[in-house]
């Protein structure tokens, strides 16, 4: 709430103002059911660490015609999928995976192993991907109905860049550009 409206606005659990941040209704909890607290934590991280970009994206909501908060929740889901950490059914599947299981051998996991020098590598990747999604949305002249197409295009670009096994975030950004 504070990231979008400032600290001087009293917090409201349910309000039409949540829609201005890119939630689909006045009750933001409904949008988090797929990603829960992690989806919320990533949005807050973005709003706190990239406040100027977050504010710009929020103000562009009407022009962009996609829900920013929901897009962020979808990015969290996409990153978990690329890490082979998305539970498809039984939550114990990922939690019970052995440390050296072949399922951990994905390109995204290898990339994160090289990002040990970053304190918040997952969150930084999230922020980068959300900004990239916005740029792709604009460059594709997409509208609300095209959201899944843009998200699929983002996933393809990520997969292609990660398959080249970049050794740094800078190299990854160069590959994805």
Rosetta blueprint (number, residue, H / E / L):
1 X L
2 X H
3 X H
4 X H
5 X H
6 X L
7 X L
8 X L
9 X L
10 X L
11 X L
12 X L
13 X L
14 X L
15 X L
16 X L
17 X H
18 X H
19 X H
20 X H
21 X L
22 X L
23 X L
24 X L
25 X L
26 X L
27 X L
28 X H
29 X H
30 X H
31 X H
32 X H
33 X H
34 X H
35 X L
36 X H
37 X H
38 X H
39 X H
40 X H
41 X H
42 X H
43 X H
44 X H
45 X H
46 X H
47 X H
48 X H
49 X H
50 X L
51 X H
52 X H
53 X H
54 X H
55 X H
56 X H
57 X H
58 X H
59 X H
60 X L
61 X H
62 X H
63 X H
64 X H
65 X L
66 X L
67 X L
68 X H
69 X H
70 X H
71 X H
72 X H
73 X H
74 X H
75 X H
76 X H
77 X H
78 X H
79 X H
80 X H
81 X H
82 X H
83 X L
84 X L
85 X L
86 X L
87 X L
88 X L
89 X L
90 X L
91 X L
92 X H
93 X H
94 X H
95 X H
96 X L
97 X L
98 X L
99 X L
100 X L
101 X L
102 X H
103 X H
104 X H
105 X L
106 X L
107 X H
108 X H
109 X H
110 X H
111 X H
112 X H
113 X H
114 X L
115 X L
116 X L
117 X L
118 X L
119 X L
120 X L
121 X H
122 X H
123 X H
124 X H
125 X H
126 X H
127 X H
128 X H
129 X H
130 X H
131 X H
132 X H
133 X H
134 X H
135 X H
136 X H
137 X H
138 X H
139 X H
140 X L
141 X L
142 X L
143 X L
144 X H
145 X H
146 X H
147 X H
148 X H
149 X H
150 X H
151 X H
152 X H
153 X H
154 X H
155 X H
156 X H
157 X H
158 X H
159 X H
160 X H
161 X H
162 X H
163 X H
164 X L
165 X L
166 X L
167 X L
168 X L
169 X H
170 X H
171 X H
172 X H
173 X H
174 X H
175 X H
176 X H
177 X L
